[in-house]
Amino acid sequence: MTTSQDVRPTVAIADPDVGEREMASVRDVLASGQLSAGETVQSFETEFASYCGVDHGVATSNGTTALHTALEALDLGEGDTVLTTPLSFVATANAVRLVGADPVFADVNPSTYNLDPSAVEAKIRTLDGDVDAILAVHLYGLPAPMDRLRDVADRYDVPLIEDAAQAHGAEFDGDRVGSLGDVACFSFYPTKNMTTGEGGMITTDRADVAERAAAFINHGRDDDGRHQRVGHNFRMTDLAAAIGRVQLQKLSGYVQARRENAARYTDALRDSPIRAPVEPNGYRHSYHQYTIRAEDRDDLQAHLSEYGVDSAVYYPTAIHEQPAYDDVDHGAPNAEQATEDVLSIPVHPNLTDRDRTAVATALAEYSHD
């Protein structure tokens, strides 16, 4: 056991990287006088869609509004059922409720923490096939099993939606997330793999979905200036987009740094009782979080803290166990167990070699206690 004299400088769980290039880009927008709904947003939409390998991008004010808008654009609403994961940030399910639809939850794979396609199909059978969409989350930066989920979605003739809020730059079978479903949603919150301060993005190859999304975020306004339906003001500002365009240029480097940091930890955890995250064949993890698993998670978290290593639990409560969702069907044992065991440790690109060594040493010493 260490003492207070042994504590290293704190290694933060997140450290957003915004520098002079982003500041210069924002200054250019300020000087232009076009602060919202301008060419900078349009350029960011085009560039991000191209990065993901799709035809359309629609920028929004944050990741939650991206999810809300995508569901609206798919015409999901009152009386519809959206099947999703209980192991995610609550925004995933909140967006379903915000459009008036009902979320139902299928359990996760205990190794990947993503939706288990077998559990998805079993849940749909209990609903007698009455499902209107599947909303998959690429949790912690690992893509969900989109091939098998696509098979299920196609069998029931429903859209497959990606919540890619944590997975910028991740890949499945060589294709980037954001291009794997009918529509995908990203968040640019400060702790994500890239940021705009606050912001979101919808990506899709479907022109009809992109058109409806672009109208919905602008009070339902079409290209002729008519308000065809009720919408919201979910627009991204040009100031946010200015940051995002620079961050997008850095994204590949960020993801590579995260992967290198993750590899260092995984090596330190060989032969350890602590379970490292998995990366199945054909998947490219982008490591928004490096999430480990331990039987005595709280003891491990206290140990890391003594070494000056920050950590966090994502998520301490499954969505279906939150008070706001106490009226939905319970019973997702893999997700419920994960909330007791998982712990995320620093993996962000700004880690120094000293930081990585501190984390790896703390993990190794815990493993040998």
SETI-486153 format. One record per residue: x negated, y, z of N, C-alpha, C in turn; residue in one letter. Coordinates in steps of 0.2 Angstrom, whole numbers, plus 5000, padded with zeros to 4 digits. Layout:
N
XYZXYZXYZA;...
***
This chain:
369
499649945000500050005000499650065000M;499750114996499450174996499650225001T;499250275002499350335007499450395003T;499750445007499850515003499150535000S;498550515003497950545000497750514994Q;498050454992497950414986498350434980D;498850484981499350494976499050534971V;499150514965498850544959499350604957R;499150654952499550704950500250664947P;500750694947501350674945501350664937T;501550604935501650594928502350594926V;502650644923503350664922503650614917A;504250594918504650554914504750584907I;504850644907504950684900504550744900A;504350764894503950824893504050854886D;504550894885504750914878504150954875P;503950944869503450974866503651024861D;503651084863503851144859503351194859V;503051214853502451254853502551314848G;501951344846501951404842502251394836E;502251334832502551324826503351334827R;503651304832504351314833504451384835E;504051424839504151494840504151534834M;503651524830503651564824504251554819A;504451494819505051474815505651514818S;505751514824506351554827506251624826V;505651654827505551724825505751744818R;505651694813505851704806506551714806D;506951674809507651674809507951734812V;507651754818507851814822507751874817L;507151874813507051934809507451934803A;507751874801508151874795508851904797S;509051904803509751924805510251874804G;510151814801510651764800510551714805Q;510851714811510751674817511251614817L;511751604813512151554813512451534806S;512551474805512951454799512551474792A;511851474793511551504787511051454784G;510651474780510251424776509751384780E;509551404786509151364790509451304792T;510151304794510551244796510551204790V;510751234784510851194778510151154776Q;509651184777508951154775508851094780S;508951104786508851054791509350994790F;509951004788510450954787510150914781E;509950944776509650914770509050874772T;508550904775507950874777508050814782E;508450814786508550764791508950704788F;509450714783509750664779509250624775A;508850664772508250634768507850594772S;507650614778507250574782507550504784Y;508250504785508550444787508750404781C;508650434775508850394769509550394767G;509950444768510650454767510750514763V;511350524760511550574756511750644759D;512050634765512350694769512150694776H;512050764778511950774785512350834787G;512650834793513050884796512850904803V;512550954804512250974810512851004815A;512750984821513251004826512851034832T;513351054837513051094843512651044848S;512850984848512550934852512750864850N;512450814854512550744852513250724853G;513550754859514250734860514750754855T;514650824852515050844847514950814841T;514350784840514250744834514650684834A;514650644840515050584840515850604839L;516050654843516750674842516950694835H;516550724832516650744825516650684820T;516150644821516150584817516750534818A;517050534824517650494825518250524821L;518250594822518750634819518750624811E;518150624808518050624801518250554799A;518250504803518450434801519250424802L;519550484804520250484805520450434811D;520050434816520250394822520550434827L;521050414830521450454835521950414839G;522450444841522950414845523250344843E;523150294848523350234846522850184843G;522250214842521750174839521250144844D;520950094843520450064848519750064845T;519350084849518550084847518250044852V;517849984849517449944853516749964853L;516549974860515849994861515549964867T;514949984868514549964874514649994880T;514649954886514749984892514050014895P;513449994892512850014894512550074890L;512750134891512550194888512750254892S;512550314889512750374893513450384891F;513850414896514550414896514850444890V;514450494887514650524881514950484875A;514650424875514850374870515550354870T;515750344876516450324877516950394878A;516650444880517050504881517250534874N;516850524869516950544862517650504860A;517650444861518250404859518850434863V;518850444869519350474873519550544870R;519050584868519250654866519650654860L;519550604855519950604849520650564850V;520750544857521350514858521450434857G;520850404856520850334855520650304861A;520650234861520550194867519950164867D;519450164871518850124871518950064874P;518650014871518549944874517849924874V;517649884879516949874880516749794879F;516249784875516049714875515349714878A;515149654880514449654884513849654880D;513349664883512649674879512249614880V;511749614875511249554876510749574881N;510649534886510249544892509549564890P;509249544885508549554883508449624879S;508949644875508949704871509349764874T;509849744878510249794881510749824876Y;510749804870511249824865511749774864N;512349804861512949764860512749694857L;513049644860512949574858513549554853D;513349544847513849534842514349474843P;514149424847514549364849515049394854S;514849434858515349464863515849514860A;515549544855515949594851516549554848V;516349504844516849464841517349424846E;517149404852517549374857518049424859A;517749484860518249544863518749554858K;518549554851519049574846519649514846I;519449454847519949404847520349414853R;520149434858520649444864521149504863T;520949544858521349594856521749574850L;521749514848522149484842521949524836D;521249544835521049584829521249654829G;521549674834521749744834521249794836D;520749804832520249854833520149894827V;519949964828519950004822519250034821D;518750024825518050044823517650004829A;516949994827516449974831515950034832I;515750044838515350104839514750074843L;514150064839513550034842513050084844A;512750074850512250114852511550084851V;511050124849510350104848510050124855H;510150084860509950104867509150104868L;508950154871508250164873507750174866Y;508050174860507650184854507650114850G;507950064853507949994849508549994845L;508549984839509149974835509549914837P;510249924837510649874838510649824832A;510849754833510849704828511349724822P;511149774818511649804813511849754808M;511449704806511649654801512249614804D;512249584810512749544813513349594814R;513249654817513749694818514149714812L;513749724806514049744800514549684798R;514249624799514649564797515349564800D;515349574807515949584811516349634808V;516149694807516449754805516849734798A;516449704794516749694787517249644788D;517249594792517749544793518349574795R;518349624799518949654802519149714798Y;518749734793518849794789518849854793D;518349864797518349924801517649964800V;517650024801516950064801516550044806P;515850044805515350034810514950104811L;514950124817514750194819514050184823I;513550224821512950214825512950274830E;512850264836512650314841511850304841D;511550354838510750344837510450404841A;510850424846510550484850509850474853A;509650404854509050394857508550364852Q;508750364846508350314841508050354835A;507950414835507650454830506950414828H;506950394821506350364819506350284820G;506750254823506850184824507050154817A;506850094816507050054810507249984811E;507649964806507949894806507849864799F;507449814799507349784792507149834787D;506649884789506349934785506749994784G;507449994786507850054785507950094792D;507850154791507950194797508650194800R;508650204806509350214809509650284807V;510250284806510550344803510850324796G;510550264794510750244787511050174787S;511250144793511450074794512150064795L;512550114796513250114797513650154792G;514250164793514650204789514450284791D;514350294797514150354799513750354806V;513250394807512850394812512750464816A;512650464822512650524826511950524830C;511650584830511050594834511150654839F;510750654844510650704849509950734848S;509950804849509250834849509150874856F;509450844861509350864868508550864870Y;508350914874507650924875507250854877P;507550804880507150744881507150694876T;507450704870507550654865506850654861K;506850614856506150604852506050664848N;506550704847506350774844506950814847M;506850884847507350924850507450984846T;508051014847508251084845508451124850T;508251104857508551134863509151104865G;509751114861510351074861510551064854E;510851014852511051004845511150934843G;511450924838511650854835511650854828G;511750794825511750784818512150724816M;512550724811512950674808512550654802I;512450584801512150564794512650514791T;512750514785513150464781513050474774T;513150414770513250414763513950424760D;514350434765515050434763515250514762R;515350534756515550604754516150624758A;516650584758517250604762517150614769D;516750574772516650584779516250644780V;515750664776515350724777515750784776A;516250784771516650834770517150854776E;517450794778517850804784517550834790R;516950804791516550824797516350894797A;516050924791515850994790516451034791A;517051014789517651054790517851054798A;517851004801518050994808517651044812F;516951044811516551084816516651154815I;516951174809517051244808517851264808N;518151244813518951254814519351224808H;519151174805519551144800519551174793G;519051224792519051264786518651224780R;519051234774518751204768518351254764D;518051224759517651274755517951334752D;518651334752519051384749519251434755D;519051424761519151464766519851454770G;520151394768520851384771520751334776R;521151334782521051294787521551234787H;521351184784521751124782522051084788Q;521651084793521751044799521451084805R;521651064811521451094817520751064818V;520251114820519551084821519251124827G;518651124828518251154833517751194831H;517451234835516751274833516251224836N;515951184832515451134835514851154830F;514751204828514251224823513551224827R;513051214823512351224826512151294824M;511751324828511451394826510851384822T;510651434818510051434814509451434819D;509551464825508951464829508751394831L;509351354833509151284834508851244828A;509151254822508951224816508251244815A;508051304816507351324815506851284819A;507051264826506651224830506651154827I;507251134825507351064822506951044816G;506851094812506451084805505751074807R;505451104812504751094814504651034817V;505151014822505150954826505150894821Q;505550894816505650844811504950824808L;504650874806503950864803503450834808Q;503550834814503150804819503450734821K;504050724819504350664822503950594821L;503750584815503350524814502750514819S;502450574820501850574825502050554832G;502650584834502950574840503050504841Y;503450474836503650404837503050354837V;502550374833501850334834501550334841Q;501550394843501250404850501650364855A;502350374855502750334860502550254859R;502550234853502350164852501650144854R;501250184854500550174856500550174864E;500950214867500950214874501350154877N;501850134873502250074875501750014874A;501350004869500949954868500449944874A;500250004877499750004882500049974889R;500749994890501049964895501249894895Y;501449874889501649804888501049754889T;500449784887499849744888499649734896D;499849794899499749794907500249744910A;500749734907501249684910501249614908L;500749594904500649524903500549484909R;500949434910500949384916501149424922D;501549474921501849504927502549484928S;502849494934503549474935503949534933P;503649594931504049644928504149634921I;504749634919504949624912504849684907R;504449674902504349734897504949734892A;505049784889505549784884505349744878P;505849724874505649674868505749714862V;505449694857505449714850505549654845E;506149634844506249574840505949584833P;505749534829505549534822506049574818N;505749614814506149654809506449724812G;506249734819506449794822505849844823Y;505949904823505449954825505749994830R;505549984836505750024842505450094842H;505850144843505550214844505450234851S;505550194856505450204863505550274865Y;506250294864506450354868506350344875H;506450284878506250264884505950194884Q;505450184889505050124890505450094896Y;505850044895506350024900506149954903T;505849954909505649884912506149864916I;506049804918506649764923506249734928R;506549744934506249704940506849684945A;506749634948507249604953507349654959E;506749684961506849734966506649804963D;507149834959506949894956506849954960R;507149954966507050014970506350014973D;506149954975505449944978504949964973D;505049944967504649964961504650034960L;505150074960505250144959504850174965Q;504950154971504550184976503850174976A;503650124973502850104972502650154967H;502950164961502750204956502650274959L;503150294963503150364965502550374970S;502350324974501750334978501150344973E;501150324967500650334962500650394958Y;501150434960501350494956501650484950G;501950434949502250414942503050424943V;503250464939503950474939504350424935D;504950414937505350354934506150374934S;506550344931507250354931507650294929A;508250294931508750234930509250254925V;509150224919509650234914509950174912Y;510550154915511050194919511150164925Y;511250194931511450164937512150134937P;512550154933513250134933513550124926T;513750064925514050044918514650094917A;514750114911515350154909516050134912I;516150064911516750044913516850044921H;516350054924516350054932516350134934E;516350174930516450244931517150264933Q;517250304938517950324940518350344934P;518150384929518550404924518750344919A;518450284920518650224916518850164920Y;519150184926519350124930520050094928D;520350124922520950094920520750044914D;520150034912519949994906519749924909V;519749874904519649814906518849804908D;518849774914518149764917517849694915H;517249684916516949614915516449614909G;515849644911515249644907514649624911A;514649564913514149544918513349564916P;513249554910512549574908512349654909N;512849694907512749764907512749784915A;513249754919513249764926512549744929E;512249684927511649664930511149714928Q;511149734922510549784920510549844924A;511149874926511149934930510849924936T;510749864939510449854945509649844944E;509449824938508749804937508349854933D;508649894929508249924924507849994927V;507350004924506950064926506550094920L;506650154919506250184913505650224916S;505050224913504450254915504150294909I;503750344911503550394906503250364900P;503450384894503150354887503150414882V;503250474884503250524879502650544876H;502650574871501950594867501450634870P;501650674875501150714879500750684884N;500850614885500450584890499750584888L;499350594893498550594892498350524894T;497750514892497450444894497450434901D;497350484905497350484912498050464914R;498550494911499250474913499350404912D;499150384906499350314904498950264909R;498350284910497950234915498350234922T;498550294924498950294931499550254930A;499950254925500550214925500350134924V;499850124920499650054919499350024926A;498950064929498650044935499250024941T;499750074941500250064946500650004944A;500749994938501149934936500749864938L;500149864936499649804938499649794945A;499549844949499449834956500149814959E;500649834957501349814959501349734958Y;501149714952501249654950500849604954S;500249624956499849584960499849594968H;500349634970500449634977500749574980D;
***
